[in-house]
């Protein structure tokens, strides 16, 4: 998706290659720049290196899980909208993720059209948050 020449960047972090590739293909067709990684560690690396507008993050991955990843991102870029996805529909997992301040929670499988709407909404909130912070003279941390 593009607005005034900016192509919004979405990072997908999921250890399931099939799911990662499917989500990448669907969202690329919507006009977004999609990057996909298979671990929380790789997601952190990308967020430190590049400007990311939305993170779609699986909770259960090998190595650094989604909760650890969220905790680190909160210190790096606390305004980054995080959409959590998981194959585990446990209510405790959703509560814990929401307590971390995530933007939205999906249980796999989910409606891809709903994902598109949530991504669009997350970008709008993120874009407006940046605009509002700049008006107040604040700025995001240098990454």
C-alpha positions in Angstrom: 0.0 0.0 0.0 1.3 3.4 -1.0 0.5 6.9 0.3 2.2 9.9 -1.2 5.1 7.9 -2.6 5.7 5.8 0.6 5.3 2.1 0.3 4.5 0.7 3.7 6.7 -2.1 5.0 5.4 -5.1 6.9 7.6 -7.7 8.6 6.3 -11.2 9.0 8.0 -13.4 11.6 6.8 -17.0 11.6 8.8 -20.2 11.6 6.2 -21.9 9.3 7.6 -21.3 5.8 4.4 -22.2 4.0 2.4 -19.7 6.1 5.1 -17.0 5.9 5.2 -17.3 2.1 1.4 -17.3 1.8 1.0 -14.2 3.9 3.9 -12.5 2.0 2.1 -13.2 -1.3 -1.3 -12.0 -0.2 0.0 -8.8 1.3 2.3 -8.0 -1.6 -0.7 -8.1 -3.8 -2.1 -5.3 -1.6 0.9 -3.2 -2.5 2.9 -3.5 0.7 6.7 -4.2 0.9 6.9 -7.5 2.7 9.9 -8.9 4.5 9.7 -12.3 6.0 11.9 -14.0 8.6 11.6 -17.2 10.6 12.6 -16.2 14.1 12.3 -13.5 16.7 16.0 -12.9 16.5 15.8 -12.2 12.8 12.8 -9.9 13.4 14.8 -7.8 15.9 17.7 -7.6 13.5 15.4 -6.3 10.7 13.7 -3.8 13.0 17.1 -2.4 14.0 18.2 -2.1 10.4 15.2 -0.9 8.6 12.0 1.1 8.9 9.1 -1.3 9.6 5.5 0.0 9.8 3.8 -3.2 11.1 5.1 -6.5 12.5 3.1 -9.7 12.2 4.6 -12.1 14.8 4.0 -15.7 15.6 4.1 -16.4 19.3 5.6 -19.9 19.3 8.9 -20.0 17.4 12.2 -21.8 18.0 14.8 -19.8 19.9 13.4 -16.4 20.9 9.7 -16.8 21.1 7.1 -14.1 20.3 6.8 -12.9 23.9 10.6 -12.3 24.2 10.5 -10.6 20.9 7.7 -8.2 21.9 9.6 -7.4 25.1 12.7 -6.3 23.2 10.7 -4.4 20.5 9.0 -2.4 23.3 12.5 -1.1 24.2 13.6 -0.5 20.6 10.4 0.8 19.0 7.5 1.0 21.4 5.2 2.5 18.8 5.5 -0.3 16.3 2.1 -2.0 15.9 2.4 -5.8 16.5 -0.2 -8.2 15.1 0.2 -11.5 16.9 -0.6 -14.8 15.2 -0.6 -18.2 16.8 -1.8 -21.8 16.2 -2.5 -22.1 20.0 -6.0 -20.8 20.8 -5.4 -20.8 24.5 -7.1 -17.9 26.2 -4.1 -17.4 28.5 -1.8 -16.8 25.5 -4.2 -14.2 24.1 -4.4 -12.4 27.5 -0.7 -12.4 27.9 -0.2 -11.0 24.4 -2.8 -8.3 24.9 -1.2 -7.4 28.3 2.0 -6.7 26.3 0.1 -4.0 24.3 -0.2 -5.7 21.0 -2.4 -4.2 18.2 -4.4 -7.4 17.4 -4.5 -11.1 18.0 -5.2 -13.8 15.5 -5.5 -17.6 16.0 -4.6 -19.7 13.0 -6.4 -20.3 10.7 -7.9 -16.9 10.3 -9.8 -14.9 7.7 -7.2 -13.4 5.4 -9.6 -10.5 4.6 -9.7 -9.7 8.3 -5.9 -9.7 8.3 -5.9 -7.2 5.4 -8.3 -4.9 7.3 -6.2 -5.1 10.5 -3.0 -4.4 8.7 -4.5 -1.4 7.0 -5.8 -0.1 10.4 -2.4 -0.7 12.1 -0.7 1.3 9.4 -3.2 4.2 9.8 -2.7 4.2 13.5 1.1 4.0 13.2 1.2 6.8 10.6 -1.1 9.1 12.6 0.9 8.3 15.8 4.1 9.4 14.0 2.4 12.6 12.7 1.0 13.4 16.2 4.4 12.8 17.9 6.1 15.0 15.3 3.6 17.8 16.1 4.4 17.5 19.7 8.2 17.8 19.0 8.9 14.3 20.0 10.6 11.7 17.9 11.1 8.0 17.7 14.3 6.5 19.0 17.1 6.2 16.5 17.5 2.6 15.4 
